[in-house]
């Protein structure tokens, strides 16, 4: 077949688990004839029956018509074995290199030479998977996210041998299926699993340094716009799974120290505290994270107030404390009150500014919990901004700022190395893991100088490869 006709492709989905069934549903809803195959006897039939129940439930809720559901189900046929009259295969089997290679060898013996083979692997190199194939140019990554029918992102991953026209045909097909595809080069973690590592890693470093509690870190990052804090998210994913992915990315990057796994998470795995599925992780379930205490903060007063610096945050301070005078030429942003200073973190600690100083975290949203270190009386002024100050240890970058800086830095490296472009990185992180903004949107808001300065100060504090600044930011 011509690649131009993938819009009418006959599709074989191999693997009738959660991902495979979801892919079959999406393809059938887009009008494709779909065969669903699994080596486990009865698995494909069971997956179709479960899908029927799910879709009928949507009919009852008025979200789908009965006719649409019947048409979708009629297009999906459980198969006893792969067959050759197929234009596109989407593989969604176990994450094992040799098992997938064996399947591709079997498929190549059956399929016509122009058929496309797509793998839903989330972590295995597409280049490595294609080794030994007679036509490696036909293999491409088509990485969906769970749950497939709801999640919009598809990473279209090109291995070293993938033909550009094959990658583009699958990209166009994913868009036709109602997804938002992004091109990626086959490197460890692709886009999402690579860029997302600091969201977990910085929290685990803070916990190892005993800088804050899991519930405080989660609250601060939720206040920054994330749907779930990193501790509750790791509990949801499962620490065994999250730890395994971190180890895989670490090893695949030749043990680059930026991806070093955490002793904190290893302890949880060793104890069997895997999160929700075991009843205990960072939190105990079903209760989950305990509520943070309600802060009783007296209304701050000062004889003289000065708002320092420029930009949106300085303007917020000025609007909240109209009695303050402005110092526009300062090289820092914050508030000075009666010999005290309240500074937006730039990677330095409160102790670096002497007694009566406090540093506060990067506020990405209008209100909610925010980390600070240093003088509590000074930090009380954050309440005038509608924020709830939460004390943490006096470490560089606090909670949100160091996390965002590292997410930006990792995305910058991905672009520098040709894994994706800026727009692809932003789309992938917003659609694949529901980030409130993309890393390059944060970069535009905060500025490359500020991000690089904070990273350099983290590097001065910790020493090592972890916080080195991406050449792309430089």
C-alpha positions in Angstrom: 0.0 0.0 0.0 1.0 3.6 -0.4 1.7 5.4 2.9 -0.7 8.1 1.7 -3.6 5.7 2.3 -2.9 5.1 6.0 -6.1 7.0 6.6 -7.9 3.9 5.4 -5.5 1.4 6.8 -6.5 -2.1 8.0 -5.2 -2.1 11.5 -3.9 -5.0 13.7 -3.4 -4.3 17.3 -1.2 -6.8 19.1 -1.7 -7.0 22.8 -5.2 -6.9 24.3 -4.3 -5.3 27.7 -5.4 -1.9 28.8 -3.2 0.0 26.3 -4.0 -2.3 23.3 -7.7 -2.3 23.9 -7.6 1.5 24.1 -5.7 1.8 20.9 -8.2 -0.6 19.2 -11.0 1.6 20.4 -9.5 4.8 19.1 -8.7 3.3 15.7 -12.2 1.8 15.4 -13.9 5.0 16.4 -11.9 6.7 13.6 -13.5 4.3 11.1 -10.8 1.7 10.7 -11.3 -2.1 10.5 -9.4 -3.4 13.5 -8.2 -6.9 14.4 -7.2 -7.4 18.1 -4.8 -10.2 18.8 -3.2 -11.5 22.0 -1.2 -14.7 22.6 -3.3 -15.3 25.7 -6.3 -17.4 24.9 -9.6 -15.5 25.1 -7.8 -12.2 26.0 -8.9 -10.4 22.9 -12.6 -11.5 23.3 -12.5 -10.4 26.9 -11.1 -7.0 26.0 -13.8 -6.4 23.4 -16.5 -7.5 25.9 -15.1 -5.1 28.5 -14.9 -2.3 25.9 -18.6 -2.9 25.0 -19.5 -2.4 28.7 -17.5 0.8 28.9 -19.0 2.2 25.7 -22.6 1.2 26.7 -22.0 3.1 30.0 -21.2 6.2 27.9 -24.4 5.7 26.0 -26.3 5.7 29.3 -24.7 8.9 30.2 -25.6 10.5 26.9 -22.0 10.9 25.8 -22.3 8.5 22.8 -25.1 7.3 20.6 -26.0 3.6 20.5 -25.5 3.6 16.8 -21.9 4.9 17.1 -21.1 2.3 19.8 -22.5 -0.5 17.6 -20.5 0.7 14.6 -17.3 0.9 16.7 -17.7 -2.6 18.1 -18.6 -4.0 14.7 -15.2 -2.8 13.4 -13.2 -4.7 16.0 -12.6 -8.4 15.5 -10.7 -10.6 17.9 -8.1 -12.6 16.0 -6.6 -16.0 16.7 -3.3 -15.1 14.9 -1.7 -12.3 13.0 -2.5 -12.2 9.3 -0.9 -10.6 6.2 -3.8 -8.5 4.9 -2.9 -5.6 7.2 -1.6 -2.1 6.5 -0.7 -1.0 10.0 0.3 -3.0 13.1 0.4 -1.3 16.5 2.2 -3.4 19.0 1.3 -3.0 22.7 2.8 -6.1 24.4 5.2 -6.6 27.3 8.1 -4.1 27.7 10.8 -6.6 26.7 13.3 -6.0 23.9 13.7 -9.6 22.8 10.0 -10.4 23.0 9.2 -7.4 20.8 12.0 -8.3 18.3 10.6 -11.8 18.0 7.1 -10.4 17.2 8.5 -8.1 14.6 10.3 -10.9 12.9 7.1 -12.9 12.8 5.2 -9.9 11.4 7.7 -9.2 8.7 7.3 -12.7 7.4 3.5 -12.1 7.1 3.1 -8.5 6.1 3.4 -6.9 2.7 6.6 -4.9 2.4 4.8 -1.5 2.4 3.0 -2.2 5.7 4.0 0.0 8.7 4.8 -1.5 12.1 4.4 0.8 15.1 5.5 0.1 18.6 3.8 1.6 21.7 7.0 1.1 23.8 7.4 3.8 26.5 11.0 3.2 27.2 12.8 0.8 24.8 14.9 2.3 22.0 13.1 2.1 18.7 16.6 1.9 17.1 17.4 -1.2 19.1 14.0 -2.7 18.4 14.6 -2.4 14.7 17.9 -4.3 14.8 17.6 -7.5 12.8 14.6 -6.4 10.8 14.7 -6.8 7.1 13.2 -3.4 6.7 14.0 -1.3 9.8 12.7 1.8 7.9 9.1 0.6 8.4 9.3 0.6 12.3 8.3 3.7 14.2 7.3 4.4 17.8 3.7 5.3 18.4 3.6 5.9 22.1 0.1 6.5 23.5 -0.6 7.5 27.1 -3.0 5.9 29.5 -6.0 6.0 29.3 -5.6 6.0 25.5 -9.2 7.2 24.6 -8.8 10.3 26.9 -5.1 11.3 26.7 -4.4 13.4 23.6 -0.7 13.0 23.3 1.1 10.6 21.0 4.9 10.6 20.8 5.9 9.6 17.2 9.4 8.2 17.8 11.9 7.8 15.0 14.7 5.3 15.4 18.0 5.6 13.4 16.5 3.5 10.6 13.0 4.9 10.5 12.0 6.4 7.2 10.9 10.0 7.5 7.9 9.4 5.4 6.8 6.5 7.7 7.1 8.8 10.8 5.1 11.5 9.0 2.4 9.1 7.9 1.9 7.9 11.5 2.0 11.5 12.7 -0.8 12.4 10.3 -2.8 9.3 11.2 -2.6 10.1 14.9 -3.9 13.6 14.2 -6.7 12.1 12.2 -7.5 9.9 15.3 -8.1 13.1 17.3 -4.7 13.0 19.0 -2.0 15.6 19.3 1.2 14.0 17.9 4.7 15.2 18.5 7.8 14.1 16.7 10.6 12.6 18.9 14.0 11.1 18.3 14.6 7.7 19.9 16.6 8.6 23.0 16.1 7.3 26.6 12.7 8.3 27.9 11.7 10.0 24.6 10.2 13.3 25.5 7.8 13.0 28.5 9.6 10.3 30.5 12.9 12.2 30.1 11.8 15.7 30.8 9.5 14.6 33.7 12.3 13.0 35.8 13.2 16.2 37.7 9.6 16.5 39.0 10.2 13.4 41.1 14.0 13.8 41.5 14.0 17.3 43.1 11.3 16.2 45.6 13.3 13.1 46.5 16.4 15.2 47.0 14.5 17.6 49.3 13.2 14.6 51.3 16.7 13.1 51.5 17.9 16.5 52.8 15.0 16.6 55.3 14.0 20.0 54.0 10.3 19.5 54.1 7.5 16.9 54.5 5.9 15.1 51.6 2.5 16.8 52.3 4.2 20.3 52.3 6.0 19.7 49.0 2.8 18.4 47.4 0.8 21.3 48.6 3.4 23.8 47.2 3.5 22.2 43.8 -0.3 21.9 43.6 -0.5 25.6 44.4 1.9 26.2 41.4 -0.7 24.6 39.1 0.2 20.9 39.0 -2.8 18.6 39.4 -1.0 16.3 41.7 2.1 16.8 43.9 5.1 14.6 43.2 4.7 12.4 46.3 1.0 11.6 45.7 1.8 11.1 42.0 4.6 8.6 42.8 2.2 6.8 45.2 -0.3 6.6 42.4 2.1 5.4 39.7 3.7 2.9 42.1 7.2 3.3 43.5 8.4 0.1 42.0 7.3 1.3 38.5 8.7 4.9 39.0 11.9 3.6 40.5 12.4 1.1 37.6 11.9 3.9 35.0 14.4 6.1 36.8 16.9 3.3 36.8 16.3 2.6 33.2 16.8 6.2 32.1 19.9 6.4 34.4 21.5 3.3 32.8 20.5 4.3 29.3 22.2 7.6 29.7 25.5 5.9 30.8 24.9 6.8 34.4 24.7 10.5 33.9 24.4 11.9 37.5 21.4 14.1 36.5 19.3 10.9 36.5 20.6 9.3 39.7 17.9 7.2 41.4 17.1 8.2 45.0 17.9 6.2 48.2 14.6 7.5 49.6 12.6 5.8 46.9 14.7 2.6 47.1 13.9 2.4 50.8 10.2 2.5 50.0 10.5 -0.2 47.3 12.6 -2.4 49.6 10.0 -2.0 52.4 7.1 -2.9 49.9 5.6 0.6 50.5 4.7 0.9 46.8 1.9 3.5 47.1 -1.8 3.1 46.6 -1.6 -0.4 45.4 0.1 -1.6 48.6 -1.8 0.6 50.9 1.2 2.7 51.9 3.8 4.8 50.2 4.6 8.3 51.3 1.1 8.3 52.7 -1.3 5.6 54.1 -4.3 4.7 52.0 -7.2 5.1 51.6 -6.7 8.3 53.7 -3.9 9.8 51.6 -2.0 13.0 52.5 -2.8 14.5 55.8 -4.0 18.1 55.8 -1.5 20.8 56.5 -2.2 22.9 59.6 -4.1 26.1 59.3 -1.7 29.0 59.6 -2.5 31.6 62.1 -0.6 34.6 60.9 -0.8 38.1 62.4 -1.3 40.9 60.0 2.2 42.3 59.3 3.0 45.9 60.0 6.0 48.1 59.3 6.9 51.7 59.5 8.5 51.8 56.1 7.9 49.5 53.1 9.9 49.3 49.9 9.0 47.2 46.9 12.2 46.2 45.0 12.6 45.2 41.4 10.5 45.1 38.2 8.2 42.6 36.6 4.8 41.0 37.3 5.6 39.9 40.9 6.9 43.3 41.9 3.7 44.8 40.5 1.7 42.4 42.6 3.6 43.5 45.7 3.1 47.1 44.9 -0.7 46.6 44.3 -1.0 44.6 47.6 0.9 47.1 49.7 0.0 50.5 48.2 1.7 52.3 51.1 5.1 51.0 49.9 7.6 53.1 47.9 9.2 51.6 44.8 12.9 50.8 44.1 12.8 49.9 40.5 16.6 49.7 40.0 17.1 46.9 42.5 18.7 43.7 41.2 16.3 41.6 43.3 12.5 41.3 43.6 10.7 41.5 46.9 10.0 43.7 49.9 12.1 45.5 52.4 10.5 46.3 55.8 12.2 47.9 58.8 15.6 46.4 58.2 14.3 43.1 57.0 14.2 41.7 53.5 11.8 39.3 51.8 13.4 38.1 48.5 12.2 36.0 45.7 14.6 33.1 45.5 17.5 33.3 43.1 19.2 30.3 44.4 20.8 32.0 47.4 19.8 31.1 50.9 18.2 33.4 53.5 21.3 33.0 55.6 23.3 34.6 52.8 21.5 37.9 53.4 22.0 37.9 57.2 19.5 38.2 60.1 16.0 39.4 59.4 16.0 38.0 55.8 13.7 35.5 54.2 13.5 34.0 50.7 10.3 32.8 49.2 9.5 30.4 46.3 8.5 31.2 42.8 4.8 31.9 42.8 3.3 30.6 39.5 -0.3 31.0 40.5 -2.3 33.7 42.3 -2.7 32.0 45.7 -2.1 28.9 47.8 0.8 27.4 49.8 4.2 28.8 49.1 7.6 27.7 50.6 9.8 30.2 52.4 13.0 30.0 54.5 14.3 32.5 57.0 12.6 35.2 59.1 8.9 34.3 59.8 7.9 37.8 60.6 9.1 39.0 57.2 7.5 36.1 55.4 4.2 37.0 56.9 4.0 39.7 54.2 3.3 36.9 51.7 -0.2 36.8 53.2 -0.8 40.2 51.7 -0.4 38.5 48.3 -3.0 36.0 49.1 -0.4 33.3 49.7 0.0 30.9 52.7 3.7 30.8 53.8 5.1 27.3 54.6 8.5 27.1 56.3 11.1 24.8 54.8 14.8 24.3 55.4 17.1 27.0 54.0 18.3 25.3 50.9 18.9 26.8 47.4 15.8 27.1 45.2 13.3 26.0 47.8 10.6 23.7 46.2 8.9 25.1 43.1 11.8 27.2 41.8 14.3 24.4 41.7 11.8 21.9 40.3 10.7 24.3 37.4 14.4 25.2 36.7 15.3 21.6 36.4 12.3 20.8 34.1 13.2 23.7 31.9 16.9 22.6 31.9 16.0 19.0 30.9 13.7 20.3 28.1 16.5 22.6 26.9 18.8 19.6 26.7 16.2 17.6 24.7 15.9 20.4 22.2 19.7 20.9 22.0 20.2 17.2 21.3 17.4 17.1 18.6 15.0 14.9 20.6 12.2 17.4 19.9 11.5 21.1 19.3 10.3 23.6 21.8 6.7 23.4 20.7 6.9 19.6 20.9 8.3 19.7 24.4 5.6 22.1 25.6 2.8 20.0 24.0 4.2 16.8 25.3 4.4 17.9 28.9 1.0 19.6 29.0 -0.9 16.7 27.2 1.2 13.7 28.4 1.4 14.5 32.1 -1.0 17.4 32.5 1.6 20.1 33.4 0.0 23.5 33.9 2.4 24.9 31.3 5.2 23.7 29.1 8.9 24.1 30.0 9.5 26.8 27.4 6.4 28.7 28.5 7.9 28.7 32.0 11.2 29.8 30.5 9.5 32.7 28.7 7.8 33.8 32.0 10.9 33.5 34.2 13.8 34.2 31.8 16.9 32.2 30.8 19.2 34.3 33.0 17.1 33.7 36.1 16.9 29.9 35.4 20.6 29.6 34.7 21.6 31.7 37.8 19.5 29.5 40.1 20.9 26.3 38.5 24.5 27.6 39.0 23.8 28.3 42.7 22.4 24.8 43.1 25.5 23.5 41.5 27.7 25.5 43.8 25.8 24.1 46.8 25.7 20.4 45.8 28.7 20.1 43.4 28.5 17.5 40.6 26.9 17.0 37.3 23.2 17.2 38.4 22.7 21.0 38.1 24.9 21.8 35.2 23.3 24.4 32.9 22.2 23.2 29.4 24.2 24.6 26.5 20.8 25.5 25.0 20.1 27.9 27.9 23.6 29.3 27.8 
